[in-house]
C-alpha cells in the first residue's frame, strides 16, 4: 500500500515540479545531434506549469508539425522520458511539440476547454514554426489519445478547416461509460491491487463534471459525449470521426494483467479500441488500423513493465505511418 501511494505521490509531484523548474533558467539547447535540437517554449509567461511545449526542431526547415498530447497527470517532461517519438520525428523533418494544456497536467482533455485550446493553439504553432501548407498531425497517449479522437470529431462537427492529416493514439480510453464503471469498482475495492484512491476519485470527479453526473443520472451523456461508446446504438463516435486516417496501439497482455494487477478484459482500453476501429472500417474508413503489440510496455521513469505505456508504440513505425499522409 505504501509503495503504491508513494509512486502516485511521486507521479504528481514530478509532473508539476518539473515544469516549474524550467522557468528558473533560460532554455538552452543541449548537445545538438546532426539532425535536430530541443527547446522549451512557453505560451503563458506568467505560469510555467501549463500552456507550454517541449519542442524538437529539425535543423533544416520543418516540413510538418506533430503535436503530442499527454496522459492525465503527465507533464511534457515526463512524456519526453517515456517516448522517443519526438526525436525520431524531428530526424525526419517533423517539428514536434509535446504540448501542455492551458489548465495544466490534470486537465480533462476531452472537454470543451481542451477542444477550444487546440483550436487556438494549432494556428499559433503552425505560424510560429513556419510549417508549410499547414501540414500537421496529432498523437497522444492515454487521455491524450482520447483527446486526439475527440478533436477529430470536434473538427467535423464544427466544420473546422485546419484538420490534421492523420492521427495516432496509444491505448486511449474511448468508452467513458465503461471507464466510469471500472474506476468506480477500483475506488471501492479494498484489496492491495487498487490503492491509488486519490487518482480514482479525482478522475471520477472529472467525469462527473464533464458528463454532468454519474453513469446512472447522465447515462445518455456518457453514450453521446464519449469519443466512442459501445452501447450507443447510433454509433455517433465512429460516424463523427469520418475518414480520418488513424492508428491505435494497444498491448493486451492478459496474463500480466491478471497476475500483476488483477485486471479483467473489461478493465483494459483494448476493448474500446477494437470496437472503435471495427466500426470505422465498417463505415468505409480504409485508413483505420489497430496495432496489437507484445512485450513492449514499460514505464521508463520507474523502470517497470506496464501495458499502458508510451513504449508500446514503435517510434519509427509511428512516424513512417504518419508520413504516408
C-alpha positions in Angstrom: 0.0 0.0 0.0 2.7 2.5 1.0 4.6 1.7 -2.2 1.6 2.4 -4.4 0.8 5.6 -2.6 4.4 6.8 -2.9 4.5 6.1 -6.6 1.3 8.1 -7.1 2.7 10.9 -5.0 5.9 10.9 -6.9 4.0 10.9 -10.2 2.0 14.1 -9.4 4.9 15.8 -7.7 7.2 15.1 -10.7 4.5 16.2 -13.1 4.1 19.6 -11.5 7.6 20.4 -10.2 9.5 19.5 -13.4 7.6 22.1 -15.5 8.0 24.7 -12.8 11.8 24.3 -12.7 12.1 25.1 -16.4 11.2 28.8 -15.6 14.2 29.2 -13.4 16.8 29.3 -16.1 16.7 30.4 -19.7 16.1 27.5 -22.1 19.3 26.3 -23.6 19.9 23.9 -26.4 21.5 20.7 -25.2 24.2 18.9 -27.2 22.8 19.1 -30.7 22.5 15.9 -32.8 23.2 16.0 -36.5 19.5 16.5 -37.3 17.6 18.2 -34.5 17.7 20.4 -31.4 15.3 20.9 -28.4 13.8 23.9 -26.7 11.1 24.6 -24.1 8.7 27.2 -25.4 6.3 29.0 -23.0 3.0 30.4 -24.3 2.0 31.8 -20.9 4.8 33.9 -19.5 3.2 34.0 -16.0 2.9 30.3 -15.3 5.4 27.8 -16.4 3.4 24.8 -15.2 0.9 25.0 -18.1 0.5 26.2 -21.6 4.0 25.4 -22.8 5.6 22.8 -25.0 8.8 20.8 -25.3 9.8 21.3 -28.9 12.1 19.1 -31.1 13.2 21.2 -34.1 14.8 19.7 -37.2 18.0 21.5 -38.1 16.6 22.0 -41.6 13.3 23.9 -42.2 10.5 21.7 -40.8 8.3 20.0 -43.4 5.4 19.4 -41.0 4.2 19.6 -37.4 3.5 16.8 -34.9 1.6 17.8 -31.8 1.7 15.2 -28.9 -0.8 15.2 -26.1 0.0 13.6 -22.7 -1.8 11.3 -20.3 -3.9 12.6 -17.3 -1.4 13.8 -14.7 1.6 13.6 -17.0 3.7 16.6 -17.8 5.5 17.1 -21.1 8.9 16.4 -19.4 7.6 13.1 -18.2 6.3 12.1 -21.6 9.6 13.1 -23.1 11.3 10.5 -20.9 8.8 7.8 -21.9 8.9 8.1 -25.7 11.5 8.7 -28.4 8.8 9.7 -30.9 9.8 13.4 -30.8 13.4 12.7 -31.6 12.6 10.2 -34.4 10.0 12.6 -35.9 12.5 15.5 -35.8 15.2 13.5 -37.6 12.6 13.0 -40.4 11.8 16.7 -40.8 8.8 16.9 -38.4 8.9 19.7 -35.8 7.4 18.0 -32.7 5.7 19.8 -29.8 4.8 17.9 -26.6 2.0 20.2 -25.6 0.8 21.1 -22.1 -2.9 22.0 -21.7 -3.8 25.5 -20.6 -5.3 24.1 -17.4 -2.1 22.0 -16.5 -1.4 18.3 -16.2 -4.7 17.4 -14.6 -7.0 18.8 -17.3 -9.7 16.6 -18.7 -8.5 16.6 -22.2 -11.8 15.7 -24.0 -13.8 18.6 -22.6 -14.8 21.8 -24.3 -11.9 23.8 -22.9 -9.4 21.3 -24.3 -11.0 21.4 -27.7 -11.1 25.2 -27.8 -7.5 25.3 -26.6 -6.4 23.1 -29.5 -8.5 25.3 -31.8 -6.5 28.3 -30.7 -3.0 26.7 -30.4 -2.8 24.9 -33.7 -2.8 28.1 -35.8 -0.3 29.7 -33.4 2.1 26.7 -33.6 1.8 26.5 -37.4 2.6 30.2 -37.8 5.3 30.3 -35.0 7.3 27.5 -36.5 6.7 28.3 -40.2 5.1 25.0 -41.1 4.5 24.8 -44.9 0.9 24.3 -46.1 -0.4 23.9 -42.6 0.8 20.3 -42.6 0.2 18.9 -39.1 -0.5 15.6 -37.3 -1.9 14.8 -33.8 -0.9 12.0 -31.5 -1.4 11.2 -27.9 -1.1 8.6 -25.1 -4.0 7.5 -22.7 -6.3 10.5 -22.1 -4.2 12.4 -24.6 -5.1 9.8 -27.2 -8.8 10.2 -26.2 -8.3 13.9 -26.9 -6.9 13.2 -30.3 -10.0 11.2 -31.3 -12.3 13.8 -29.8 -10.6 16.6 -31.6 -11.1 15.0 -35.0 -14.8 14.7 -34.2 -14.8 18.3 -33.0 -13.4 19.4 -36.3 -16.0 17.6 -38.2 -18.9 18.8 -36.1 -17.9 22.5 -36.3 -16.5 22.3 -39.9 -13.0 23.4 -38.9 -10.9 23.6 -42.0 -7.5 23.1 -40.3 -7.6 19.4 -39.7 -4.7 17.0 -39.0 -3.6 14.9 -42.0 -3.5 11.8 -39.8 -3.6 10.9 -36.1 -2.5 8.2 -33.8 -3.4 7.2 -30.2 -1.6 4.9 -27.7 -4.0 2.9 -25.6 -6.7 5.6 -25.3 -9.8 5.1 -23.2 -12.7 5.9 -25.5 -15.8 4.5 -23.9 -16.3 6.5 -20.7 -19.4 4.6 -19.7 -17.1 1.5 -19.4 -14.4 3.5 -17.8 -16.6 5.0 -15.1 -17.7 1.5 -14.0 -14.0 0.4 -13.9 -12.9 3.4 -11.8 -15.9 3.1 -9.5 -15.1 -0.5 -8.9 -11.4 0.2 -8.2 -12.4 3.0 -5.9 -14.5 0.7 -3.7 -12.2 -2.4 -3.9 -10.3 -2.8 -0.6 -7.6 -5.2 -2.0 -4.0 -4.1 -2.2 -4.2 -4.1 -6.0 -6.4 -0.9 -6.1 -4.8 1.5 -3.7 -4.5 4.7 -5.8 -7.7 6.0 -4.4 -6.8 9.7 -4.9 -6.3 9.2 -8.6 -9.5 7.2 -9.0 -11.6 9.8 -7.1 -10.0 12.7 -9.0 -10.8 11.1 -12.4 -14.3 10.1 -11.4 -14.9 13.8 -10.3 -13.6 14.9 -13.7 -16.0 12.6 -15.5 -19.0 13.7 -13.3 -18.3 17.3 -14.1 -17.9 16.8 -17.9 -20.8 14.3 -18.3 -22.9 16.2 -15.8 -23.5 13.3 -13.4 -22.6 9.7 -12.9 -23.5 6.8 -15.3 -26.9 6.4 -13.8 -28.0 10.0 -13.7 -26.4 11.1 -17.0 -26.3 7.8 -19.0 -27.1 9.4 -22.3 -24.3 11.9 -22.0 -21.8 9.1 -21.5 -23.1 7.5 -24.6 -23.2 10.6 -26.8 -20.2 12.6 -25.5 -17.6 9.7 -25.1 -15.2 9.6 -28.1 -16.8 6.2 -28.7 -19.3 4.2 -26.7 -20.2 0.5 -27.4 -23.7 0.9 -26.0 -24.5 3.9 -28.3 -26.7 2.3 -30.9 -26.5 5.5 -33.1 -22.7 4.9 -33.3 -22.1 8.7 -33.1 -18.4 8.5 -32.2 -17.5 6.5 -35.3 -19.7 8.4 -37.6 -18.4 11.8 -36.5 -14.8 10.6 -36.9 -15.4 10.0 -40.7 -12.5 9.0 -42.9 -9.5 10.5 -40.9 -6.5 8.1 -41.0 -5.9 6.7 -37.5 -3.6 4.2 -36.0 -4.3 2.9 -32.5 -1.8 0.9 -30.4 -2.7 -1.5 -27.6 -0.8 -4.3 -25.7 -3.4 -6.8 -24.5 -1.2 -9.0 -22.3 -4.0 -10.7 -20.3 -1.7 -12.9 -18.3 0.3 -10.0 -17.0 -2.9 -8.0 -16.3 -4.3 -10.8 -14.2 -1.2 -11.7 -12.3 0.1 -8.2 -11.6 -3.0 -6.0 -11.5 -6.0 -8.4 -11.1 -7.5 -6.7 -14.1 -10.0 -8.4 -16.3 -10.6 -7.7 -20.0 -13.2 -5.1 -19.1 -10.5 -3.1 -17.3 -8.4 -2.7 -20.5 -8.8 0.0 -23.1 -8.3 -2.5 -25.9 -12.0 -3.3 -25.8 -12.8 0.3 -26.7 -10.2 0.4 -29.4 -11.1 -2.9 -31.1 -14.7 -1.9 -31.3 -13.9 1.7 -32.5 -11.6 0.6 -35.3 -14.1 -2.1 -36.3 -16.9 0.4 -36.6 -14.7 2.8 -38.6 -13.7 0.1 -41.1 -17.4 -1.0 -41.4 -18.2 2.6 -42.3 -15.6 2.6 -45.0 -12.5 4.1 -43.3 -9.8 2.2 -45.1 -7.0 4.0 -43.2 -8.1 3.0 -39.7 -5.9 0.4 -38.1 -5.4 -1.3 -34.7 -1.9 -2.5 -33.9 -1.6 -5.0 -31.1 1.9 -5.3 -29.6 3.7 -7.8 -27.4 6.3 -7.3 -24.7 6.9 -3.6 -25.4 5.1 -2.0 -22.5 7.4 -0.4 -20.0 7.3 2.7 -17.8 10.8 4.1 -18.2 10.6 6.5 -15.3 10.0 3.8 -12.7 11.6 1.0 -14.8 8.6 -1.3 -14.6 6.7 -3.3 -17.1 3.2 -1.8 -17.8 0.8 -2.4 -20.7 -0.4 1.2 -20.5 2.7 3.0 -21.7 4.1 5.2 -24.5 6.6 2.5 -25.2 4.2 0.1 -26.9 4.2 2.3 -30.0 7.4 1.9 -32.0 8.6 5.4 -32.8 9.9 4.6 -36.3 6.7 2.8 -37.2 4.5 5.7 -35.9 6.4 8.4 -37.8 6.7 6.4 -41.1 3.0 5.7 -41.0 2.1 9.4 -40.5 4.4 10.5 -43.3 2.3 8.4 -45.7 -0.4 11.0 -45.5 
